Amino acid sequence: MKKTFLATMVAVALCSTAAKAEVNINGFASIKAGKAGSGDSLYGYTDEIDFKNESLFAVQFQSDLGEKLSVTAQLMARGNNDFDAEFEWAFLTYQLDDAWRLNAGRLRTPFYKYSDFRDVGYAYDWLRTPQSVYDLGFDTIEGVSLYHSGTIRDMQSNIQLVFGAYDGEVTLQGTKAPAQINNIMGASWELSQDWLSVRVAYLVGAVTVDAPVFNPLFNALNGVGLNSIVKAIDFDEDDGSFFGLGMNYDRNDWLMVAEYTHVKVKDTFYANQDSYYVSLGHRFDSLTPYISYEKDEDDAKPEIYAGLPANFPLLLPIASIVMGQEFENTSWNVGMRYDFHPAAAFKVELTSSENNMTNQKDSLIAIGVDLVF
């Protein structure tokens, strides 16, 4: 009720300014259905067909206030959140000059090539962005962002500098926990020329997570003087970093996209994560079949407890927490996009995913329609 009321009030407020400033309204939607294989579970789907999990509707309001100032607000309703409307973006923009502009408010964090369009399924050929890479757990911050657009010789250059903070939740050991990431600073730079573009991003921040599930273990370790083990496991203003590298090739109807990311948080049990995907497709008029390969490799940190004696009573729960971060997964996706309308595309995708540590295999078939309006 509160979210619906808030969404209504924003719409009323924007409409009330129409006499003073032009208000542009556009939006996008995805209607998707999926079903995992018998007994399987993947990307929120089970072996029962589900029409809500990845479906969403969004409306964006943009108002030019004059004198180089504008305001943008995006309301999104996701099926996996019972279609409750929430602010995805809400920020002010000031155009400093032809090349520079400044945004301030709730912004999309520039982690990935498709960060700004991740939810706009119509903007890419896949049914969903590759989850091995696009799974960090959060993608917005409250802060400021400085953009620069220009040319270097005959290449288009786009640079984004960002500063802000995140206050929300993350999932640890399968449990939601409050999290704060302060002093987020970073930059992304994309160079493009005709059929080729290359993008690099690097961000850092101070990570704090309040996970009560670990408190009994931490109390026991502190009680026997092993504060150093606690500090090596918990998240308390610890240095986190993100590095991303992406490339896009689009020539003679051949399409190739690839991204690689590396994520780590020092002085915590959080595994160092390396992920990448490679996708290849070809346009046949309105049809675009594609195939993609993804890999996610998370390296645990057994050095945290390497110095403890084998008969130490708390060794097992410590090792369980630390080694529970070890993960290696590969996925293949085969799909097709059909542009049956100038503003809508039908998609179908088959995914086969394997946990290389347990040899568990899961499969998923999903279809959907992505549209913009």
N, C-alpha and C positions, 0 to 999 in steps of 0.2 A: 504494500500500500504506500509506504513512504517513498519508494523509488518511482512508482507510477505518478504520485503527486508531484515529485520533483521534476520528472520529465514534462508533465503538463505545464508546470509553472515556467519552465525554460521556454517552451514553445510559445506560451502566452507573452512572455517578456520579449522574445524576439519579434513576434508579430506586432507588439505594441510600438516597436521602434520603426516600423515600416514607413511611417510618414516622414521620418527624419533620415533614414538610410535604406538603401536597397538591400533586401534580404534574398539570398539565393538558397534554394533548397534542393538537395539531391540525395540520393541514397543508393543502397545496394542490398541484395538479399541472396541467400543460399538456401535452397530446399533440398535436403539430402536424406537418403535412406541407406542403411547398411546392415549387413548381417555377417557375423564371424562364422567360421567353420564349426562343426559340431564339437561342443565342449571347449571351444576357443574363446579368447577374450583379447581384443586389440583395439587401441585408440578409443576406449570407452564403449565399444560394441561387444555384445555377447552373441550367442547363437540364436537369439530372438531378434527378428527384424525391428529396427529402431528408426523412427522418422524425426526424432528430436535432437539426438546427440550432437550433430554438427550443423543443424539448421540455425539460421540467424537472419535478423532484419535490422537494418541501420538507416538512420536519417541524419544527414549533416546539414547544419545551418551555417551560412557564412554571410556576414554583414560588413559592408564597406562603410566605415564611419567617416571617411574623408581624411584629408591631411595625412595620407600614407598609413592610416591606422585601420585595422580590421579585426573582427572577432570571429572565431570558429568554435562550434560545439557539435559534437557527434554523440548521438544517443544510439545504443545498441541493445538489442534483446536477443539473447542466446537461448536456444532450445534446452541446452544442458543446465540452464539456470531458470527454467520454467518461464522463459521469455519475459523476465523482469527487466525493465529498461534501466540502463546505467550509463553514466558518462564514460565514454571511451577516450575522447579528446575534449579539451576545453581550454582554449588559449587565445591570447592576443598576438597579433602580428603587426610589427612596425617595419615598413620598407625604408631602410636607411638611405639607399640609393638604388641605381639600376642593378648593382651586383650583390649588395648585402641586404639581408633582412633578419630581424630578430623576433623570435617567438618566446612567449612566456606563459606558463600555466601547466596543465596536464598534457604531456607530450608522449609520442611514441619513441621509445629508445632505439637508436639506430644500430642495433646489433647486426641485422641481416640485410641482404640485398632487397628482400621483399618486406622489410619491417613496416614501412608505411602502408603497404597494400596486403598485408598478411590475411586480413579478414575479407578482402575484396576478391573473391574467388575468380571473378571474371577477368582479373588482371594477369592471370597465369594459366597455363594449360593443365596442370595437375588438378585432381579433385581436391587435394589438400597440399599444403607446403610439406616438404620432407620432414617428418617428425624426429628423425635422428638428430637433425641440426636445430630445428625450430622448437625446442622443448625446454628452454631454460627455466620456465616457470613464471616469468613476469616479463612484460614488454612495454610498460609505461612508467614514467617518472613525473614528479612535480619539479619543475625547474625552468631553465632558459636554454635556448638553442640559437646559435648564430649560423646562418647559411651564407655561403658565397658561391655564385655561379659565374663562370667566365670561360675563357679559352686559353689553352696553352698550345701555341702553334696552330695545328688544325684539329686539335682535340677539345672536346667539351669537358670542362672540369667542374665538379660539384663537391664542395667541402662543407661539412657540418661539424660544428663544435658544440658540445653539450655539457651542462652542469646542472646537478639536481640531486634528488633523493627519492628513495622508494620506501613506502610504509605499507605493508600488506601481509601476505602469508606465503609460506613455502611449504613443501612437503618433505618431511624427514622421517625415514623409517616407516613410511606409509601413513604418517600422521601430520595433519595440518598444524603449523606452528607460526606464531607472529614473527615477522622479520622486518628489519630495517637495514637499508643500505644507504649510508650517508656519504656525502662528498663524492658523488658519482661524477667523474670527469672523463671526457673522451672525445674522440674525433673519428669521422669517417671521410673517405676521399674516393670518389669515383671518377675515372677517366674513360671516355667513350669516343669512338670514331667509327662512323658508318655502322659496320656489322659486328664490332667488337667492343666490349666494355670490361673493365677490371675495377674491382672495388676492394678496399681494405678498411678495417675498423679496429679500433683499440679503445677499451674503456677500463677504468679502475674504480673501486669503491671500498668503503669500510663496512663489513658485513657483521650484523648481529642477529642472532636467532634465539628466541626464548622457547626452549623445548623441555617442558616439565617432565616428559617421559624419561629424561636422562637424570633427573634430580636425585633419585635414590642411589644410583651408581656414583654420581659426583660427590654426594655426601659421604659415601663409604670411602672413596678414594681420598678425599680431603681429611677424613678421620684418621687415615694411616699415613698421612704426610705426603701423598702422591699428587700434590697440586699440579705438578708439571704434566702429568697424564691428563688431568682435567683440562688444562690450558691447550693441550695438543688436540683435544677432541672438540671442545665447545666453540661456539661462534661469539666472539666478543670484540667487536671493532677490528676484525681480522681483515687483512688485505686480500681483496678479490680482484681478479682481472679477467678480461674477455678479449680474445683476438679472433678476428674473422677475415677471411679472404674469399672473394668470389669472382667469377668470370662468366660472361654471357657472350655466346656466339650466335649470330642470326644472319645467315647468308644463303641465297639460292634455295630458300624454303627449308634449309636445314637449321635446326635449333639445338644448341647445347648449352646447358647451365650447370655450373658446379660451384659448390661452396665448401669451405673447411672452417671449423671453429675449434678453439682451444679455451677451456674454462678451468680456472683453479682458484682455490681459496687457501691461502697459507695458514699454517698453525691451526688447522681444523682436520676432522676426519673426512671431510668432503673430498671425494676422489678427483684426481685430475682427469678432465674429460676431453677426449679428442673425437670429433665427429665430422663426417663429410658425406656428400652425395654427388653423383654425376647423373645427369639426365640428358637423353638424346631423343629428338623428335623430328618429324618431317610434315610439312603442310601439303595437303592435297586439296586445294581450294578451301572448302569450309570444314574439312576433316583434318585433324592433327593427332595421329597416333604417336605414342611415346613409350619409352621404357626408362626406368631409373633404378639406380643401385644406391643403397644407403648403408653406412656403417657407424656404429656408436661404440667406442671403447673407453671404459672408465677404469683407471688404475687406482686400486686401493693403496693405503699407506700402512703396511704392517710394521714399519719402523717405529710407529707410535708405541707399540708394546714389546718391541724386540728385546729390550733390556730386562723385562720381568722374568722371574724364575718360572719354570714350567709348572710348579705346584702352587703358584700364587692363586688364592681362592677366587679373585676377581678377574683372572685372565680370560676365562671363557666369555663372560659378557662383554669385556672390552674387545676381544677378537671378533665377536659376533657383530658388534656395531661397526667396527672398522672394515672388516672383510665383506660386510653386507653391502658396501659401496662398489665392490668389484662387479663389473658388468661388461659384457661384449655381445653385441647384437648386430645382425645383418638383415637387410630387407630388400626385396625386389618388388617393383611396382610396374604393372603394365596397364596402360589406359588409353583413352581416346577422348578428344574434345570435338564436339560438333557444333559449329556456330549456325544454328538454325534461325537466328533472328539478329538484327543489328545490335541489340542490347541484351542478348541472352545466349547462353551456351549450355548444351547438355553434355554431361561428362559421365564416364564409367571408368572404374579403376579396380583392379584386382591386386591385392597385396599378399605377399608371402613373407613372413618374418620368422627368424630363428634366433633363439637365445643360445649362443655358442658355448655357454658354460653348462647349461642343463640339457642342451639338445632339444629343448621344447620348441615346437613349430606351431605357429598360429597363422591363419589365413583370414582374409576379409574381402568381401565384394561390396562395393558401394556405388551408388548412382546419385546424380543430382543435377540441379539446374542452378547456374549462377547468373544473376542479372544485375544490371545497373539501371537507374532511373533518375 
